[in-house]
């Protein structure tokens, strides 16, 4: 198997992530997936921050849930 480690900059080594895969191809694929997922996460942060600020400025939101059922003729 292949082992690779990811350690964030500026954080203690206890935050290190260790991955094991069956081949170097799978390791590269996993690393690409993790990298692209992280980029999506980072790109969404400004929008999420804006939504949180909107929710806080409007106060608590009351949600109403309804259960809709379909009745069949017998």
MOPAC internal coordinates of N, CA, C and O (Angstrom, degrees):
PM7 1SCF
backbone

  N    0.0000 0     0.00 0     0.00 0    0    0    0
  C    1.4384 1     0.00 0     0.00 0    1    0    0
  C    1.5100 1   111.22 1     0.00 0    2    1    0
  O    1.2310 1   121.17 1   -10.31 1    3    2    1
  N    1.3191 1   115.36 1   169.69 1    3    2    1
  C    1.4532 1   121.97 1   179.84 1    5    3    2
  C    1.5204 1   108.73 1  -117.20 1    6    5    3
  O    1.2310 1   121.31 1   -41.95 1    7    6    5
  N    1.3206 1   115.09 1   138.05 1    7    6    5
  C    1.4580 1   121.22 1  -179.63 1    9    7    6
  C    1.5233 1   107.95 1  -116.96 1   10    9    7
  O    1.2310 1   120.58 1   -42.86 1   11   10    9
  N    1.3400 1   116.49 1   137.14 1   11   10    9
  C    1.4508 1   118.89 1   169.06 1   13   11   10
  C    1.5095 1   109.57 1  -141.85 1   14   13   11
  O    1.2310 1   121.13 1   -25.20 1   15   14   13
  N    1.3192 1   115.45 1   154.80 1   15   14   13
  C    1.4527 1   121.86 1  -174.25 1   17   15   14
  C    1.5229 1   110.00 1  -123.31 1   18   17   15
  O    1.2310 1   121.44 1   -34.55 1   19   18   17
  N    1.3198 1   114.85 1   145.45 1   19   18   17
  C    1.4583 1   121.33 1   174.84 1   21   19   18
  C    1.5163 1   106.82 1  -124.46 1   22   21   19
  O    1.2310 1   121.29 1   -54.72 1   23   22   21
  N    1.3326 1   115.13 1   125.28 1   23   22   21
  C    1.4587 1   119.70 1   178.69 1   25   23   22
  C    1.5213 1   108.35 1  -128.45 1   26   25   23
  O    1.2310 1   119.98 1   -60.79 1   27   26   25
  N    1.3323 1   117.64 1   119.21 1   27   26   25
  C    1.4661 1   120.82 1   179.92 1   29   27   26
  C    1.5287 1   111.30 1   -63.80 1   30   29   27
  O    1.2310 1   120.84 1   -34.59 1   31   30   29
  N    1.3261 1   116.01 1   145.41 1   31   30   29
  C    1.4670 1   120.78 1   177.38 1   33   31   30
  C    1.5137 1   110.51 1   -64.87 1   34   33   31
  O    1.2310 1   120.96 1   -42.75 1   35   34   33
  N    1.3227 1   115.78 1   137.25 1   35   34   33
  C    1.4489 1   121.04 1   173.05 1   37   35   34
  C    1.5140 1   115.80 1    76.62 1   38   37   35
  O    1.2310 1   119.69 1  -176.05 1   39   38   37
  N    1.3137 1   118.20 1     3.95 1   39   38   37
  C    1.4631 1   119.83 1   179.28 1   41   39   38
  C    1.5269 1   109.61 1  -111.20 1   42   41   39
  O    1.2310 1   120.47 1   -24.94 1   43   42   41
  N    1.3318 1   116.70 1   155.06 1   43   42   41
  C    1.4659 1   119.68 1   179.21 1   45   43   42
  C    1.5341 1   112.00 1   -60.09 1   46   45   43
  O    1.2310 1   120.75 1   -24.25 1   47   46   45
  N    1.3088 1   116.17 1   155.75 1   47   46   45
  C    1.4642 1   120.65 1  -178.14 1   49   47   46
  C    1.5219 1   112.35 1   -63.56 1   50   49   47
  O    1.2310 1   120.12 1   164.12 1   51   50   49
  N    1.3356 1   117.38 1   -15.88 1   51   50   49
  C    1.4631 1   120.18 1   177.23 1   53   51   50
  C    1.5228 1   110.80 1   -64.38 1   54   53   51
  O    1.2310 1   120.01 1   161.11 1   55   54   53
  N    1.3273 1   117.58 1   -18.89 1   55   54   53
  C    1.4552 1   121.82 1   179.96 1   57   55   54
  C    1.5286 1   111.70 1   -88.45 1   58   57   55
  O    1.2310 1   120.17 1  -174.48 1   59   58   57
  N    1.2988 1   117.29 1     5.52 1   59   58   57
  C    1.4545 1   122.43 1  -178.52 1   61   59   58
  C    1.5269 1   110.44 1   -68.86 1   62   61   59
  O    1.2310 1   121.06 1   -43.10 1   63   62   61
  N    1.3268 1   115.58 1   136.90 1   63   62   61
  C    1.4631 1   121.04 1   176.47 1   65   63   62
  C    1.5162 1   108.32 1  -106.16 1   66   65   63
  O    1.2310 1   120.55 1   -47.14 1   67   66   65
  N    1.3231 1   116.56 1   132.86 1   67   66   65
  C    1.4553 1   121.91 1   179.92 1   69   67   66
  C    1.5255 1   108.31 1  -118.50 1   70   69   67
  O    1.2310 1   120.92 1   -52.68 1   71   70   69
  N    1.3191 1   115.84 1   127.32 1   71   70   69
  C    1.4605 1   121.87 1  -179.58 1   73   71   70
  C    1.5243 1   109.20 1  -119.57 1   74   73   71
  O    1.2310 1   120.90 1   -36.27 1   75   74   73
  N    1.3107 1   115.89 1   143.73 1   75   74   73
  C    1.4584 1   122.25 1   175.79 1   77   75   74
  C    1.5280 1   108.06 1  -123.47 1   78   77   75
  O    1.2310 1   120.69 1   -47.91 1   79   78   77
  N    1.3041 1   116.29 1   132.09 1   79   78   77
  C    1.4589 1   120.61 1   177.98 1   81   79   78
  C    1.5223 1   108.69 1  -132.42 1   82   81   79
  O    1.2310 1   120.90 1    -9.67 1   83   82   81
  N    1.3231 1   115.89 1   170.33 1   83   82   81
  C    1.4553 1   120.76 1  -178.01 1   85   83   82
  C    1.5199 1   114.21 1   -80.36 1   86   85   83
  O    1.2310 1   119.97 1   164.85 1   87   86   85
  N    1.3407 1   117.66 1   -15.15 1   87   86   85
  C    1.4662 1   119.35 1  -178.17 1   89   87   86
  C    1.5240 1   109.86 1  -157.89 1   90   89   87
  O    1.2310 1   121.08 1   -14.05 1   91   90   89
  N    1.3156 1   115.54 1   165.95 1   91   90   89
  C    1.4636 1   119.54 1   177.93 1   93   91   90
  C    1.5277 1   110.54 1   -68.42 1   94   93   91
  O    1.2310 1   119.88 1   148.37 1   95   94   93
  N    1.3491 1   117.84 1   -31.63 1   95   94   93
  C    1.4657 1   121.33 1   176.37 1   97   95   94
  C    1.5246 1   110.16 1   -60.50 1   98   97   95
  O    1.2310 1   120.24 1   134.79 1   99   98   97
  N    1.3246 1   117.14 1   -45.21 1   99   98   97
  C    1.4657 1   120.66 1   179.04 1  101   99   98
  C    1.5203 1   111.36 1   -66.78 1  102  101   99
  O    1.2310 1   120.40 1   143.65 1  103  102  101
  N    1.3192 1   116.85 1   -36.35 1  103  102  101
  C    1.4640 1   120.28 1   177.04 1  105  103  102
  C    1.5176 1   110.37 1   -61.64 1  106  105  103
  O    1.2310 1   120.39 1   133.43 1  107  106  105
  N    1.3326 1   116.85 1   -46.57 1  107  106  105
  C    1.4619 1   120.52 1   178.80 1  109  107  106
  C    1.5299 1   110.84 1   -62.00 1  110  109  107
  O    1.2310 1   120.67 1   136.57 1  111  110  109
  N    1.3260 1   116.33 1   -43.43 1  111  110  109
  C    1.4646 1   120.86 1   179.88 1  113  111  110
  C    1.5295 1   110.44 1   -61.86 1  114  113  111
  O    1.2310 1   119.99 1   135.02 1  115  114  113
  N    1.3162 1   117.61 1   -44.98 1  115  114  113
  C    1.4605 1   121.56 1   179.04 1  117  115  114
  C    1.5279 1   110.61 1   -63.52 1  118  117  115
  O    1.2310 1   120.26 1   137.48 1  119  118  117
  N    1.3224 1   117.10 1   -42.52 1  119  118  117
  C    1.4574 1   120.76 1   179.10 1  121  119  118
  C    1.5298 1   111.02 1   -63.03 1  122  121  119
  O    1.2310 1   119.98 1   138.13 1  123  122  121
  N    1.3295 1   117.65 1   -41.87 1  123  122  121
  C    1.4593 1   120.59 1   177.03 1  125  123  122
  C    1.5245 1   111.26 1   -62.89 1  126  125  123
  O    1.2310 1   120.60 1   138.61 1  127  126  125
  N    1.3355 1   116.46 1   -41.39 1  127  126  125
  C    1.4621 1   120.76 1   178.47 1  129  127  126
  C    1.5326 1   110.62 1   -63.79 1  130  129  127
  O    1.2310 1   120.15 1   134.02 1  131  130  129
  N    1.3202 1   117.32 1   -45.98 1  131  130  129
  C    1.4631 1   120.68 1   179.31 1  133  131  130
  C    1.5238 1   110.79 1   -62.53 1  134  133  131
  O    1.2310 1   120.46 1   139.00 1  135  134  133
  N    1.3143 1   116.73 1   -41.00 1  135  134  133
  C    1.4547 1   121.18 1  -179.36 1  137  135  134
  C    1.5297 1   111.29 1   -65.30 1  138  137  135
  O    1.2310 1   120.16 1   133.72 1  139  138  137
  N    1.3281 1   117.31 1   -46.28 1  139  138  137
  C    1.4655 1   119.45 1  -179.53 1  141  139  138
  C    1.5257 1   111.18 1   -67.88 1  142  141  139
  O    1.2310 1   119.75 1   143.13 1  143  142  141
  N    1.3310 1   118.08 1   -36.87 1  143  142  141
  C    1.4648 1   121.06 1   176.91 1  145  143  142
  C    1.5241 1   110.50 1   -62.44 1  146  145  143
  O    1.2310 1   120.81 1   139.22 1  147  146  145
  N    1.3207 1   116.06 1   -40.78 1  147  146  145
  C    1.4643 1   120.35 1   179.34 1  149  147  146
  C    1.5284 1   110.47 1   -66.40 1  150  149  147
  O    1.2310 1   119.98 1   140.79 1  151  150  149
  N    1.3214 1   117.64 1   -39.21 1  151  150  149
  C    1.4655 1   120.60 1   177.94 1  153  151  150
  C    1.5269 1   111.22 1   -63.17 1  154  153  151
  O    1.2310 1   119.98 1   139.49 1  155  154  153
  N    1.3310 1   117.64 1   -40.51 1  155  154  153
  C    1.4676 1   121.13 1   176.85 1  157  155  154
  C    1.5252 1   109.33 1   -63.15 1  158  157  155
  O    1.2310 1   120.41 1   134.73 1  159  158  157
  N    1.3240 1   116.82 1   -45.27 1  159  158  157
  C    1.4605 1   121.40 1   178.45 1  161  159  158
  C    1.5279 1   110.61 1   -56.45 1  162  161  159
  O    1.2310 1   120.37 1   131.91 1  163  162  161
  N    1.3294 1   116.90 1   -48.09 1  163  162  161
  C    1.4620 1   120.63 1  -179.33 1  165  163  162
  C    1.5298 1   111.59 1   -64.55 1  166  165  163
  O    1.2310 1   120.14 1   141.31 1  167  166  165
  N    1.3145 1   117.33 1   -38.69 1  167  166  165
  C    1.4631 1   120.11 1  -178.33 1  169  167  166
  C    1.5271 1   112.38 1   -69.57 1  170  169  167
  O    1.2310 1   119.84 1   154.98 1  171  170  169
  N    1.3362 1   117.90 1   -25.02 1  171  170  169
  C    1.4661 1   121.56 1   179.91 1  173  171  170
  C    1.5297 1   113.41 1   -84.54 1  174  173  171
  O    1.2310 1   119.78 1   165.03 1  175  174  173
  N    1.3161 1   118.02 1   -14.97 1  175  174  173
  C    1.4645 1   120.62 1  -174.72 1  177  175  174
  C    1.5195 1   113.89 1   -59.19 1  178  177  175
  O    1.2310 1   118.25 1   136.18 1  179  178  177
  N    1.3426 1   120.94 1   -43.82 1  179  178  177
  C    1.4801 1   118.78 1   178.73 1  181  179  178
  C    1.5312 1   112.39 1   -61.47 1  182  181  179
  O    1.2310 1   119.84 1   139.23 1  183  182  181
  N    1.3255 1   117.91 1   -40.77 1  183  182  181
  C    1.4701 1   120.60 1   179.42 1  185  183  182
  C    1.5253 1   110.70 1   -66.06 1  186  185  183
  O    1.2310 1   120.04 1   138.32 1  187  186  185
  N    1.3290 1   117.52 1   -41.68 1  187  186  185
  C    1.4659 1   120.64 1   178.59 1  189  187  186
  C    1.5246 1   111.34 1   -64.38 1  190  189  187
  O    1.2310 1   120.78 1   140.57 1  191  190  189
  N    1.3324 1   116.12 1   -39.43 1  191  190  189
  C    1.4611 1   119.95 1   178.21 1  193  191  190
  C    1.5283 1   109.68 1   -62.62 1  194  193  191
  O    1.2310 1   120.36 1   136.99 1  195  194  193
  N    1.3250 1   116.92 1   -43.01 1  195  194  193
  C    1.4699 1   121.12 1   178.90 1  197  195  194
  C    1.5278 1   110.99 1   -62.38 1  198  197  195
  O    1.2310 1   119.99 1   136.18 1  199  198  197
  N    1.3243 1   117.62 1   -43.82 1  199  198  197
  C    1.4660 1   120.86 1   178.89 1  201  199  198
  C    1.5190 1   111.91 1   -63.01 1  202  201  199
  O    1.2310 1   120.62 1   139.30 1  203  202  201
  N    1.3310 1   116.42 1   -40.70 1  203  202  201
  C    1.4704 1   119.65 1   178.22 1  205  203  202
  C    1.5309 1   110.54 1   -62.74 1  206  205  203
  O    1.2310 1   120.74 1   139.03 1  207  206  205
  N    1.3378 1   116.19 1   -40.97 1  207  206  205
  C    1.4643 1   119.57 1   179.11 1  209  207  206
  C    1.5252 1   110.66 1   -64.88 1  210  209  207
  O    1.2310 1   119.97 1   140.47 1  211  210  209
  N    1.3280 1   117.67 1   -39.53 1  211  210  209
  C    1.4608 1   120.55 1   177.04 1  213  211  210
  C    1.5175 1   111.46 1   -62.73 1  214  213  211
  O    1.2310 1   120.31 1   136.16 1  215  214  213
  N    1.3262 1   117.02 1   -43.84 1  215  214  213
  C    1.4662 1   120.61 1   179.05 1  217  215  214
  C    1.5188 1   111.22 1   -62.38 1  218  217  215
  O    1.2310 1   120.60 1   138.72 1  219  218  217
  N    1.3390 1   116.47 1   -41.28 1  219  218  217
  C    1.4624 1   119.92 1  -179.46 1  221  219  218
  C    1.5196 1   111.57 1   -67.34 1  222  221  219
  O    1.2310 1   119.98 1   143.64 1  223  222  221
  N    1.3137 1   117.65 1   -36.36 1  223  222  221
  C    1.4613 1   120.42 1  -178.22 1  225  223  222
  C    1.5227 1   112.17 1   -73.18 1  226  225  223
  O    1.2310 1   119.82 1   153.43 1  227  226  225
  N    1.3220 1   117.95 1   -26.57 1  227  226  225
  C    1.4607 1   121.51 1  -179.65 1  229  227  226
  C    1.5206 1   112.34 1   -88.91 1  230  229  227
  O    1.2310 1   119.59 1   170.84 1  231  230  229
  N    1.3021 1   118.38 1    -9.16 1  231  230  229
  C    1.4558 1   121.01 1  -178.75 1  233  231  230
  C    1.5150 1   110.48 1    82.36 1  234  233  231
  O    1.2310 1   120.66 1     5.46 1  235  234  233
  N    1.3185 1   116.35 1  -174.54 1  235  234  233
  C    1.4689 1   119.61 1  -177.70 1  237  235  234
  C    1.5287 1   111.33 1   -64.55 1  238  237  235
  O    1.2310 1   121.18 1   -36.72 1  239  238  237
  N    1.3000 1   115.35 1   143.28 1  239  238  237
  C    1.4590 1   121.86 1   178.81 1  241  239  238
  C    1.5195 1   108.11 1  -107.38 1  242  241  239
  O    1.2310 1   120.86 1   -50.81 1  243  242  241
  N    1.3272 1   115.95 1   129.19 1  243  242  241
  C    1.4602 1   120.68 1   177.60 1  245  243  242
  C    1.5199 1   108.55 1   -95.97 1  246  245  243
  O    1.2310 1   120.97 1   -55.36 1  247  246  245
  N    1.2862 1   115.76 1   124.64 1  247  246  245
  C    1.4519 1   121.59 1   179.67 1  249  247  246
  C    1.5205 1   109.29 1  -104.26 1  250  249  247
  O    1.2310 1   120.87 1   -36.64 1  251  250  249
  N    1.3164 1   115.94 1   143.36 1  251  250  249
  C    1.4525 1   121.13 1   176.72 1  253  251  250
  C    1.5243 1   107.33 1  -119.18 1  254  253  251
  O    1.2310 1   121.05 1   -53.41 1  255  254  253
  N    1.3195 1   115.60 1   126.59 1  255  254  253
  C    1.4560 1   120.71 1  -179.35 1  257  255  254
  C    1.5176 1   109.34 1  -110.18 1  258  257  255
  O    1.2310 1   120.94 1   -44.22 1  259  258  257
  N    1.2951 1   115.81 1   135.78 1  259  258  257
  C    1.4616 1   120.97 1   178.12 1  261  259  258
  C    1.5162 1   108.42 1  -123.91 1  262  261  259
  O    1.2310 1   121.32 1   -38.79 1  263  262  261
  N    1.2984 1   115.07 1   141.21 1  263  262  261
  C    1.4566 1   120.66 1   176.97 1  265  263  262
  C    1.5180 1   107.67 1   -99.97 1  266  265  263
  O    1.2310 1   120.81 1   -61.66 1  267  266  265
  N    1.2946 1   116.06 1   118.34 1  267  266  265
  C    1.4519 1   120.36 1  -179.82 1  269  267  266
  C    1.5189 1   108.61 1  -104.93 1  270  269  267
  O    1.2310 1   120.89 1   -49.63 1  271  270  269
  N    1.3146 1   115.90 1   130.37 1  271  270  269
  C    1.4595 1   119.81 1   178.97 1  273  271  270
  C    1.5065 1   108.85 1  -124.95 1  274  273  271
  O    1.2310 1   121.30 1   -27.80 1  275  274  273
  N    1.2918 1   115.12 1   152.20 1  275  274  273
  C    1.4608 1   120.77 1   177.86 1  277  275  274
  C    1.5188 1   107.21 1  -106.52 1  278  277  275
  O    1.2310 1   121.34 1   -53.33 1  279  278  277
  N    1.3216 1   115.05 1   126.67 1  279  278  277
  C    1.4589 1   119.32 1   179.88 1  281  279  278
  C    1.5201 1   108.87 1   -98.40 1  282  281  279
  O    1.2310 1   121.25 1   -45.70 1  283  282  281
  N    1.3059 1   115.21 1   134.30 1  283  282  281
  C    1.4616 1   120.82 1  -179.75 1  285  283  282
  C    1.5296 1   109.29 1  -100.55 1  286  285  283
  O    1.2310 1   121.07 1   -41.48 1  287  286  285
  N    1.3372 1   115.55 1   138.52 1  287  286  285
  C    1.4577 1   119.65 1   176.69 1  289  287  286
  C    1.5186 1   108.98 1   -71.99 1  290  289  287
  O    1.2310 1   120.60 1   -42.60 1  291  290  289
  N    1.3275 1   116.46 1   137.40 1  291  290  289
  C    1.4498 1   120.67 1  -178.39 1  293  291  290
  C    1.5011 1   110.35 1  -102.67 1  294  293  291
  O    1.2310 1   120.10 1   180.00 1  295  294  293

